[in-house]
Amino acid sequence: MPLFKKPQPSWREDVAAPGTFRSILKYDPNKFKHPSHGWVEAFKSEFGMTDEDFQGKAKRPGGDQPVRLEQPIALAREQIDAFRNMLGGDNVAADDYSRVRYGHGKALEENLDLRKGIARKVPDLVLHPRDKEDVKKIVEYCNQQRIALVTYGAGSGVVLGTRADRGGVALALRTHMNKLISINELNKTCVVQPGMMGPDYEDALQHAPERFGTKLAYTCGHFPQSFEISTVGGWIAALGSGQASSYYGDAYHIVHSQEYVTPAGVIKTNDIPGTATGPRVNDILKGNEGTYGVLVEATMKVFKHMPDNRQRFAFMFPSWEAAVDASRAVAQGEFGMPAVFRISDPEETELGLKLKGFDGGLFGKLLVSRGFQPMRRSLCIGTVEGEKSFAANVKKQIAKIARAHGAMSLTGVATRQWEHGRYSDVHMRDDLLDHGILIDTLETGVTWDNVLHLHRAVREFVKKRPRTFCMTHASHFYPQGTNLYFIFIARPEHEEEFFEFRAGIISKIVENGGSVSHHHGVGRLFAPWIERHLGKEQMAVLRALKRHFDPNDIMNPGGALGLS
């Protein structure tokens, strides 16, 4: 037994005090996820840190000071009174804390600013509409008065998509407009308000027999990593993809019809599944990030809840190339798709094995003896859902393809371990930033014939920066391609250098044929690259739509989606 106990990192476990910047910058003031011992050792090795670096005061400010604003409210007294008359005084907030809370998302630069007590752009008022009639009154008045308007759900976006660049008002849809209204069991659809949180939405669907008198229980099919901290409206606004998207589809596919309040009027699209009536306005409105209007109701597809049929699997491939080829064979196999399907590149695989203690010992030796070499091998995890015989067949076909590409089965243990932290890992960012470690993510859509090239080009760029982790995985699959999700971690001396580095990665992605974004949205973060990606003509179409829906440029103005 050692004489001296090894010092433990001084992770914070105090609940963020009400009214502080820290209570805003955290994903959830009451939740914590500390880096494991394996992570600490990895940081020490990569960044040259010592035990002392994880002790005592955090390197960076923690945002513990009470929220105070120096920006005065720019709206006139009669305008403020007009909103109070519309909504009642309790649903109009002008205090400093509300303005900062509903003026910030979870982008890395926002987090770092709030830690220093800096709030650069905030709305003048925060409005809490009770229903879509309130929204209609607000939009009409804002349009008449030329008051900027930004919609706000849960504030978990990471692309500067809800920043009030021109002040005005923020619509907090989560407060009141947060209900599942109805379920149509014949059509397998439901009507939901945009402010409903993911867990509440899923819980209501799974308990549909008790709450709505349905014969069956249902699931939403959309489970992004932000599931616990995001709203249905946010999924639609940013064109999100859940971790089970390969089977259920992206938010784009799950949205059936929508109702919007725009400055040009109310738009309610038809819920007929197939029509030949020209370009679909319903599709045009998906992913508009609040630049065209306010989503007030959405009709969503729902799916039978059959958890007993879920099948888990995991494989180790001899190389990233083999994992990519096998994934393409699965996506193009036409026997059905898995729900979760994820392949990790060699660096992500190696770090994952090390964090779980599987890089050495008997298991590590077994992998090497079977030809799965460190920094070459590639981990695959996944699940299959649906009708029992369907799920069994899909799993069987995946196993057959994996074996044909040299993979070894790991059973479903690795998948269960991943499931354990699938929603909680986001909270680890708080500890990292407390100790000066910056973590960010970029993701891109890519065709099969370009996956390896794009992956190689981006990694070469990232690894030119000393002491930088770059983990990559693909987790959303289509017959024509997949996505690449880059997670990079560094401990820079200066934040500006890190953001310049991140901009360089985005440029490298676009230069090599990737999309600007796959499922995080565009916001203001990726706006500088959007025209380069889409081209002038497509951007001209989006701007023409903006002029129609929002002729006075009041809806989320200031560059979101590359508009205005």
C-alpha positions as CSV (number, residue, x, y, z in Angstrom):
1,M,0.0,0.0,0.0
2,P,1.6,3.4,-1.0
3,L,2.6,5.7,1.8
4,F,1.3,8.8,-0.1
5,K,-2.0,9.0,-1.9
6,K,-1.7,10.3,-5.4
7,P,-3.3,13.8,-5.6
8,Q,-6.7,13.9,-7.4
9,P,-7.8,16.6,-9.9
10,S,-9.7,19.4,-8.3
11,W,-12.9,18.9,-10.3
12,R,-15.6,21.3,-9.4
13,E,-18.8,19.7,-7.9
14,D,-20.5,22.8,-6.7
15,V,-23.8,23.6,-8.3
16,A,-23.5,26.9,-10.2
17,A,-25.0,29.7,-8.1
18,P,-28.3,31.2,-9.3
19,G,-27.9,34.4,-11.2
20,T,-24.2,33.8,-12.2
21,F,-22.6,33.6,-15.6
22,R,-21.6,30.0,-14.7
23,S,-25.2,28.9,-14.4
24,I,-25.7,30.0,-18.0
25,L,-22.6,28.7,-19.6
26,K,-23.0,25.1,-18.2
27,Y,-25.2,22.7,-20.2
28,D,-26.9,22.0,-17.0
29,P,-26.0,23.7,-13.7
30,N,-26.8,20.6,-11.7
31,K,-24.9,18.0,-13.8
32,F,-21.3,16.9,-13.8
33,K,-19.1,14.5,-15.8
34,H,-15.5,14.4,-14.7
35,P,-12.7,13.1,-17.0
36,S,-11.6,9.6,-16.1
37,H,-8.1,8.8,-14.8
38,G,-7.4,7.7,-18.4
39,W,-8.3,11.0,-19.8
40,V,-6.1,12.8,-17.2
41,E,-3.1,10.7,-18.1
42,A,-3.7,11.3,-21.8
43,F,-3.8,15.1,-21.2
44,K,-0.6,14.9,-19.2
45,S,1.1,12.9,-21.9
46,E,-0.1,15.0,-24.8
47,F,0.0,18.5,-23.3
48,G,2.9,18.1,-20.9
49,M,0.7,18.7,-17.9
50,T,1.5,17.6,-14.4
51,D,-0.6,16.7,-11.3
52,E,-0.2,20.3,-10.1
53,D,-1.9,21.6,-13.3
54,F,-5.1,19.8,-12.1
55,Q,-4.9,21.1,-8.6
56,G,-6.0,24.4,-7.0
57,K,-7.6,27.2,-8.9
58,A,-8.6,26.6,-12.5
59,K,-6.4,28.2,-15.1
60,R,-9.4,30.0,-16.7
61,P,-12.1,32.1,-15.0
62,G,-15.1,30.1,-14.1
63,G,-17.9,32.7,-14.6
64,D,-18.9,32.7,-10.9
65,Q,-19.6,36.4,-10.8
66,P,-23.3,37.6,-10.8
67,V,-24.6,38.6,-14.2
68,R,-24.4,42.4,-14.7
69,L,-25.0,44.2,-18.0
70,E,-23.8,47.5,-19.3
71,Q,-26.0,47.5,-22.4
72,P,-29.1,49.6,-21.8
73,I,-32.4,48.4,-23.3
74,A,-32.8,50.1,-26.7
75,L,-36.5,49.6,-27.1
76,A,-38.9,52.5,-26.3
77,R,-41.1,52.5,-23.3
78,E,-44.2,52.3,-25.4
79,Q,-42.8,49.2,-27.2
80,I,-42.1,47.5,-23.9
81,D,-45.6,48.3,-22.7
82,A,-47.1,46.9,-25.9
83,F,-45.4,43.5,-25.3
84,R,-46.6,43.5,-21.7
85,N,-50.1,44.2,-22.9
86,M,-49.9,41.3,-25.3
87,L,-48.4,38.7,-23.0
88,G,-48.9,39.9,-19.4
89,G,-46.1,41.2,-17.3
90,D,-45.0,37.8,-16.1
91,N,-44.1,36.8,-19.7
92,V,-41.9,39.8,-20.5
93,A,-38.4,39.9,-18.9
94,A,-36.0,42.8,-19.0
95,D,-33.6,41.8,-16.2
96,D,-29.9,41.4,-16.9
97,Y,-29.9,37.7,-16.2
98,S,-32.7,36.8,-18.6
99,R,-31.2,38.9,-21.4
100,V,-27.9,37.1,-21.0
101,R,-29.4,33.6,-20.6
102,Y,-31.6,33.9,-23.6
103,G,-28.9,35.6,-25.6
104,H,-26.4,32.8,-25.5
105,G,-26.0,29.3,-26.8
106,K,-23.2,26.8,-26.1
107,A,-20.7,27.7,-28.7
108,L,-17.1,27.6,-27.4
109,E,-16.5,31.3,-27.8
110,E,-19.7,32.1,-25.9
111,N,-18.6,29.9,-23.1
112,L,-15.2,31.5,-22.8
113,D,-16.7,35.0,-22.9
114,L,-19.2,34.2,-20.2
115,R,-16.4,32.8,-18.0
116,K,-14.9,36.3,-18.0
117,G,-18.2,38.0,-17.4
118,I,-18.5,39.2,-21.0
119,A,-21.9,39.4,-22.8
120,R,-21.3,40.9,-26.2
121,K,-24.7,40.6,-27.9
122,V,-28.0,40.3,-26.0
123,P,-31.7,40.9,-26.7
124,D,-33.4,43.9,-25.2
125,L,-36.3,41.8,-23.9
126,V,-37.1,38.1,-23.4
127,L,-40.7,37.2,-24.3
128,H,-42.4,34.0,-23.3
129,P,-45.3,33.4,-25.7
130,R,-48.1,31.2,-24.3
131,D,-49.4,29.9,-27.7
132,K,-49.2,30.5,-31.4
133,E,-51.7,33.3,-31.2
134,D,-49.2,35.2,-29.0
135,V,-46.5,34.4,-31.5
136,K,-48.6,35.8,-34.3
137,K,-49.1,39.1,-32.4
138,I,-45.4,39.4,-31.5
139,V,-44.3,38.8,-35.1
140,E,-46.8,41.3,-36.5
141,Y,-45.8,44.0,-34.0
142,C,-42.1,43.4,-34.5
143,N,-42.5,43.6,-38.2
144,Q,-44.4,46.9,-38.0
145,Q,-41.9,48.4,-35.5
146,R,-38.8,46.9,-37.2
147,I,-37.8,45.1,-34.0
148,A,-35.3,42.2,-34.4
149,L,-36.6,38.8,-33.3
150,V,-34.7,35.6,-32.4
151,T,-36.3,32.3,-31.4
152,Y,-34.8,30.4,-28.5
153,G,-35.4,26.8,-27.5
154,A,-33.0,25.1,-25.0
155,G,-29.9,27.1,-26.0
156,S,-27.8,24.0,-26.6
157,G,-26.7,25.1,-30.1
158,V,-22.9,25.4,-30.8
159,V,-22.9,27.5,-34.0
160,L,-23.9,31.0,-32.7
161,G,-27.3,30.5,-34.2
162,T,-29.4,32.4,-31.7
163,R,-27.2,35.4,-31.0
164,A,-29.2,38.7,-30.9
165,D,-26.8,40.7,-33.1
166,R,-29.3,43.6,-33.3
167,G,-30.9,43.4,-29.9
168,G,-34.7,43.3,-30.1
169,V,-36.5,40.4,-28.5
170,A,-35.9,36.8,-27.9
171,L,-38.8,34.3,-27.9
172,A,-38.4,31.7,-25.3
173,L,-40.5,28.9,-26.7
174,R,-39.6,26.3,-24.1
175,T,-41.4,28.1,-21.3
176,H,-45.0,27.5,-22.4
177,M,-45.0,26.0,-25.9
178,N,-43.7,22.6,-24.8
179,K,-46.4,20.1,-25.2
180,L,-47.3,17.0,-27.3
181,I,-50.7,18.0,-28.6
182,S,-52.0,14.9,-30.3
183,I,-51.1,11.6,-31.9
184,N,-52.7,10.2,-35.1
185,E,-52.3,6.5,-34.8
186,L,-53.7,5.8,-38.2
187,N,-51.2,8.1,-39.9
188,K,-48.3,7.4,-37.4
189,T,-47.8,11.1,-36.8
190,C,-48.0,13.4,-33.9
191,V,-48.4,17.2,-33.5
192,V,-45.8,18.8,-31.1
193,Q,-44.9,22.3,-30.0
194,P,-41.3,23.4,-30.7
195,G,-40.3,24.1,-27.1
196,M,-40.8,20.5,-26.0
197,M,-37.6,19.0,-24.6
198,G,-36.3,15.7,-26.1
199,P,-36.8,13.5,-22.9
200,D,-40.3,14.9,-22.4
201,Y,-41.2,14.2,-26.0
202,E,-39.9,10.7,-25.9
203,D,-41.6,10.0,-22.6
204,A,-44.9,11.2,-23.8
205,L,-44.7,9.0,-26.9
206,Q,-43.6,5.9,-24.9
207,H,-46.6,6.4,-22.6
208,A,-49.0,7.2,-25.4
209,P,-51.5,4.4,-24.5
210,E,-52.0,5.9,-21.0
211,R,-51.9,9.6,-22.1
212,F,-53.5,9.6,-25.5
213,G,-55.5,6.3,-25.6
214,T,-53.4,4.7,-28.4
215,K,-53.1,1.0,-28.9
216,L,-49.3,1.1,-29.1
217,A,-46.3,2.9,-27.5
218,Y,-44.2,5.0,-29.8
219,T,-40.7,6.5,-30.1
220,C,-39.5,9.7,-31.8
221,G,-36.5,8.0,-33.4
222,H,-34.3,11.1,-32.9
223,F,-31.6,10.8,-30.3
224,P,-28.7,13.3,-30.8
225,Q,-26.0,13.5,-28.1
226,S,-27.8,16.7,-27.1
227,F,-31.1,14.8,-26.6
228,E,-31.4,15.6,-22.9
229,I,-30.7,19.4,-23.5
230,S,-32.4,20.2,-26.7
231,T,-35.9,20.8,-28.1
232,V,-37.9,19.4,-31.0
233,G,-37.9,22.8,-32.6
234,G,-34.1,23.0,-32.3
235,W,-33.8,19.7,-34.1
236,I,-35.8,21.0,-37.0
237,A,-34.2,24.4,-37.1
238,A,-30.7,23.1,-37.3
239,L,-31.5,19.9,-39.4
240,G,-30.2,17.7,-36.7
241,S,-29.3,14.0,-36.9
242,G,-29.9,11.6,-34.1
243,Q,-27.5,8.8,-33.2
244,A,-30.0,6.3,-34.7
245,S,-30.5,8.3,-37.9
246,S,-29.3,5.6,-40.2
247,Y,-32.6,3.7,-39.5
248,Y,-35.0,6.4,-38.5
249,G,-33.7,9.3,-40.6
250,D,-32.5,12.8,-39.9
251,A,-34.8,15.5,-38.6
252,Y,-35.3,16.5,-42.2
253,H,-36.9,13.1,-42.9
254,I,-38.9,12.9,-39.6
255,V,-40.6,16.2,-40.0
256,H,-43.9,15.7,-41.9
257,S,-45.5,19.1,-42.0
258,Q,-45.1,22.4,-40.2
259,E,-46.8,25.6,-39.1
260,Y,-44.9,28.9,-39.1
261,V,-45.6,32.5,-38.3
262,T,-43.7,34.7,-40.6
263,P,-43.7,38.5,-41.3
264,A,-45.4,37.6,-44.6
265,G,-48.2,35.6,-42.9
266,V,-49.0,32.2,-41.4
267,I,-47.9,29.2,-43.3
268,K,-49.2,25.7,-42.6
269,T,-48.0,23.0,-44.9
270,N,-50.0,20.0,-45.9
271,D,-49.4,16.7,-44.2
272,I,-50.2,14.6,-47.3
273,P,-47.2,12.2,-47.7
274,G,-46.8,12.5,-51.4
275,T,-47.7,15.2,-53.9
276,A,-46.6,16.5,-57.3
277,T,-47.4,20.1,-56.8
278,G,-44.1,21.7,-57.4
279,P,-41.2,22.3,-55.0
280,R,-42.3,21.7,-51.5
281,V,-42.5,24.7,-49.2
282,N,-42.4,22.3,-46.3
283,D,-38.9,21.3,-47.3
284,I,-37.8,24.9,-47.9
285,L,-38.8,25.8,-44.3
286,K,-36.8,23.0,-42.7
287,G,-33.5,24.1,-41.4
288,N,-34.1,27.9,-41.8
289,E,-32.7,28.5,-38.3
290,G,-35.3,31.1,-37.5
291,T,-34.4,33.4,-40.4
292,Y,-37.8,33.0,-42.2
293,G,-40.3,32.7,-39.3
294,V,-41.2,31.1,-36.0
295,L,-42.1,27.4,-36.0
296,V,-45.1,27.1,-33.7
297,E,-46.2,23.5,-34.4
298,A,-44.7,20.5,-36.2
299,T,-46.3,17.2,-37.4
300,M,-43.7,14.5,-36.9
301,K,-43.5,10.9,-37.9
302,V,-43.5,8.4,-35.0
303,F,-42.3,4.8,-34.8
304,K,-43.3,1.8,-32.9
305,H,-41.5,1.5,-29.6
306,M,-40.0,-2.0,-29.6
307,P,-37.0,-2.0,-27.2
308,D,-37.1,-5.8,-26.7
309,N,-36.1,-6.2,-30.4
310,R,-33.0,-4.1,-30.1
311,Q,-29.8,-6.0,-31.1
312,R,-26.3,-4.8,-30.3
313,F,-23.0,-5.6,-32.0
314,A,-19.4,-4.4,-32.2
315,F,-16.5,-5.3,-34.4
316,M,-12.8,-4.5,-34.6
317,F,-11.6,-3.9,-38.2
318,P,-8.0,-4.3,-39.2
319,S,-7.9,-0.8,-40.7
320,W,-9.9,2.4,-41.2
321,E,-10.1,1.6,-44.9
322,A,-11.7,-1.8,-44.2
323,A,-14.2,-0.2,-41.8
324,V,-15.2,2.4,-44.4
325,D,-15.5,-0.2,-47.2
326,A,-17.7,-2.4,-44.9
327,S,-19.8,0.5,-43.9
328,R,-20.5,1.3,-47.5
329,A,-21.5,-2.3,-48.2
330,V,-23.9,-2.1,-45.3
331,A,-25.4,1.2,-46.4
332,Q,-25.8,-0.1,-50.0
333,G,-26.8,-3.6,-49.1
334,E,-30.6,-3.0,-49.5
335,F,-31.4,-5.5,-46.6
336,G,-32.3,-2.7,-44.2
337,M,-30.3,-0.3,-42.1
338,P,-29.0,-0.5,-38.5
339,A,-30.1,2.3,-36.1
340,V,-26.8,3.2,-34.4
341,F,-23.8,2.5,-36.6
342,R,-20.5,4.1,-35.9
343,I,-16.9,3.6,-37.0
344,S,-14.0,5.2,-35.3
345,D,-10.7,6.0,-37.0
346,P,-7.4,4.7,-35.6
347,E,-6.7,7.6,-33.2
348,E,-10.2,7.6,-31.8
349,T,-10.1,3.8,-31.5
350,E,-6.7,3.8,-29.7
351,L,-7.8,6.5,-27.3
352,G,-11.0,4.6,-26.6
353,L,-9.2,1.4,-25.8
354,K,-6.7,3.2,-23.6
355,L,-9.4,5.0,-21.6
356,K,-11.1,1.6,-21.0
357,G,-7.9,-0.1,-20.1
358,F,-8.1,-2.5,-23.1
359,D,-5.0,-1.4,-25.0
360,G,-2.8,-3.7,-22.9
361,G,-3.2,-6.9,-21.0
362,L,-4.7,-10.1,-22.4
363,F,-7.3,-8.3,-24.6
364,G,-4.6,-6.1,-26.1
365,K,-2.4,-9.0,-26.8
366,L,-5.2,-10.9,-28.3
367,L,-6.0,-8.1,-30.7
368,V,-2.4,-7.8,-31.8
369,S,-2.1,-11.6,-32.3
370,R,-5.1,-11.5,-34.5
371,G,-3.6,-8.8,-36.7
372,F,-5.3,-5.7,-35.3
373,Q,-2.4,-3.4,-34.9
374,P,-2.3,-0.2,-32.8
375,M,-3.0,3.0,-34.7
376,R,-4.2,0.9,-37.7
377,R,-7.3,-0.9,-36.2
378,S,-10.8,0.6,-36.3
379,L,-13.7,0.1,-33.9
380,C,-17.3,-0.3,-35.0
381,I,-20.3,-0.3,-32.7
382,G,-24.0,-0.4,-33.4
383,T,-27.5,-1.4,-32.8
384,V,-30.4,-2.7,-34.9
385,E,-34.0,-1.9,-34.2
386,G,-37.4,-2.7,-35.7
387,E,-39.6,-5.8,-36.1
388,K,-37.9,-8.8,-34.5
389,S,-37.1,-10.9,-37.6
390,F,-36.1,-7.8,-39.5
391,A,-33.7,-6.7,-36.8
392,A,-32.2,-10.2,-36.6
393,N,-31.6,-10.3,-40.3
394,V,-30.0,-6.9,-40.5
395,K,-27.6,-7.9,-37.7
396,K,-26.8,-11.2,-39.5
397,Q,-26.1,-9.3,-42.7
398,I,-23.8,-6.8,-41.0
399,A,-21.9,-9.6,-39.3
400,K,-21.4,-11.3,-42.7
401,I,-20.1,-8.1,-44.3
402,A,-17.8,-7.4,-41.3
403,R,-16.2,-10.9,-41.5
404,A,-15.7,-10.5,-45.2
405,H,-13.7,-7.3,-44.4
406,G,-11.5,-9.0,-41.8
407,A,-13.3,-7.9,-38.7
408,M,-13.4,-9.6,-35.4
409,S,-16.7,-9.6,-33.3
410,L,-16.5,-8.0,-29.9
411,T,-20.1,-8.9,-29.0
412,G,-22.3,-6.0,-27.8
413,V,-20.3,-5.0,-24.7
414,A,-18.5,-2.1,-26.4
415,T,-21.9,-0.7,-27.5
416,R,-23.4,-1.0,-24.1
417,Q,-20.4,1.0,-22.7
418,W,-20.9,3.7,-25.3
419,E,-24.6,3.9,-24.5
420,H,-23.8,4.5,-20.8
421,G,-22.2,7.9,-21.6
422,R,-23.9,8.8,-24.8
423,Y,-25.8,11.8,-23.4
424,S,-23.6,12.7,-20.4
425,D,-20.2,13.2,-22.1
426,V,-21.1,16.8,-23.1
427,H,-20.8,17.8,-19.4
428,M,-17.1,16.9,-19.4
429,R,-16.4,20.1,-21.3
430,D,-16.9,22.2,-18.1
431,D,-14.0,20.5,-16.4
432,L,-11.8,20.8,-19.4
433,L,-12.3,24.5,-19.8
434,D,-11.8,25.0,-16.1
435,H,-8.2,23.7,-16.7
436,G,-7.5,25.5,-19.9
437,I,-8.2,22.6,-22.2
438,L,-10.3,23.5,-25.3
439,I,-12.4,20.9,-27.0
440,D,-14.6,21.5,-30.1
441,T,-16.2,19.5,-32.9
442,L,-16.7,19.9,-36.6
443,E,-18.7,17.6,-38.8
444,T,-19.2,17.3,-42.5
445,G,-21.2,15.3,-45.0
446,V,-19.2,13.4,-47.6
447,T,-19.7,11.0,-50.5
448,W,-18.2,7.5,-50.4
449,D,-15.7,8.2,-53.1
450,N,-14.3,11.1,-51.1
451,V,-14.3,9.7,-47.5
452,L,-10.7,8.6,-47.3
453,H,-9.3,11.6,-49.1
454,L,-11.2,14.1,-46.9
455,H,-10.3,12.3,-43.7
456,R,-6.6,12.2,-44.7
457,A,-6.5,15.8,-45.8
458,V,-8.1,17.2,-42.6
459,R,-6.1,15.0,-40.3
460,E,-2.8,16.1,-42.0
461,F,-3.8,19.7,-41.4
462,V,-4.8,19.1,-37.7
463,K,-1.7,17.1,-36.9
464,K,0.6,19.8,-38.1
465,R,-0.4,21.6,-34.9
466,P,1.7,20.1,-32.1
467,R,0.0,18.5,-29.1
468,T,-3.4,18.2,-30.5
469,F,-5.9,15.3,-30.3
470,C,-7.9,14.6,-33.4
471,M,-10.5,11.9,-33.1
472,T,-12.8,11.1,-36.0
473,H,-15.8,8.9,-36.5
474,A,-18.6,8.4,-39.0
475,S,-22.0,7.9,-37.4
476,H,-24.7,8.7,-40.0
477,F,-24.9,6.5,-43.1
478,Y,-26.6,6.8,-46.5
479,P,-26.3,4.7,-49.6
480,Q,-24.5,7.6,-51.2
481,G,-22.1,8.6,-48.4
482,T,-21.7,9.3,-44.7
483,N,-20.4,12.0,-42.3
484,L,-17.1,12.6,-40.7
485,Y,-17.2,14.0,-37.2
486,F,-13.9,15.6,-36.1
487,I,-13.3,16.1,-32.4
488,F,-10.1,18.1,-31.6
489,I,-8.7,18.9,-28.2
490,A,-5.8,21.3,-27.5
491,R,-4.4,23.5,-24.6
492,P,-3.5,26.7,-26.4
493,E,-1.8,29.7,-24.8
494,H,-4.2,32.0,-26.6
495,E,-7.8,31.4,-27.5
496,E,-7.5,33.4,-30.7
497,E,-4.9,31.0,-32.0
498,F,-7.3,28.1,-31.4
499,F,-10.1,29.8,-33.3
500,E,-7.8,30.5,-36.2
501,F,-6.9,26.8,-36.2
502,R,-10.5,25.8,-36.2
503,A,-11.2,28.2,-39.1
504,G,-8.4,26.5,-41.0
505,I,-10.0,23.1,-40.4
506,I,-13.3,24.3,-41.8
507,S,-11.5,25.7,-44.9
508,K,-9.7,22.4,-45.4
509,I,-13.0,20.5,-45.2
510,V,-14.6,22.7,-47.8
511,E,-11.5,22.7,-50.0
512,N,-11.7,18.9,-50.1
513,G,-15.3,18.5,-51.0
514,G,-17.0,18.2,-47.7
515,S,-20.2,20.1,-46.6
516,V,-19.9,23.1,-44.3
517,S,-22.1,21.3,-41.8
518,H,-23.8,17.9,-41.5
519,H,-26.1,18.2,-38.5
520,H,-25.2,21.1,-36.3
521,G,-26.7,23.8,-38.5
522,V,-24.9,26.8,-39.9
523,G,-25.6,29.7,-37.5
524,R,-23.0,32.5,-37.7
525,L,-20.1,30.2,-37.1
526,F,-20.1,28.6,-40.6
527,A,-21.8,31.5,-42.4
528,P,-18.5,32.8,-43.9
529,W,-18.1,29.5,-45.8
530,I,-21.7,28.9,-46.8
531,E,-21.7,30.6,-50.2
532,R,-18.4,29.0,-51.1
533,H,-20.1,25.7,-50.4
534,L,-23.5,26.2,-52.0
535,G,-22.5,28.6,-54.8
536,K,-23.8,32.0,-55.7
537,E,-27.0,30.8,-57.4
538,Q,-28.2,28.7,-54.5
539,M,-27.5,31.5,-52.1
540,A,-29.4,33.8,-54.3
541,V,-32.4,31.5,-54.0
542,L,-32.1,31.5,-50.2
543,R,-31.9,35.3,-50.1
544,A,-34.9,35.7,-52.4
545,L,-36.9,33.5,-50.0
546,K,-35.6,35.6,-47.1
547,R,-36.9,38.7,-48.8
548,H,-40.3,37.1,-49.3
549,F,-40.8,35.7,-45.8
550,D,-39.0,38.6,-44.0
551,P,-38.9,41.8,-46.1
552,N,-37.9,44.0,-43.2
553,D,-35.1,41.6,-42.1
554,I,-36.3,41.2,-38.5
555,M,-36.0,37.4,-38.2
556,N,-32.7,36.4,-36.6
557,P,-30.8,39.1,-38.5
558,G,-27.1,39.5,-38.5
559,G,-25.8,36.7,-40.7
560,A,-27.3,33.5,-39.5
561,L,-27.4,30.9,-42.3
562,G,-25.2,33.4,-44.3
563,L,-28.2,35.7,-44.8
564,S,-28.7,39.4,-44.2
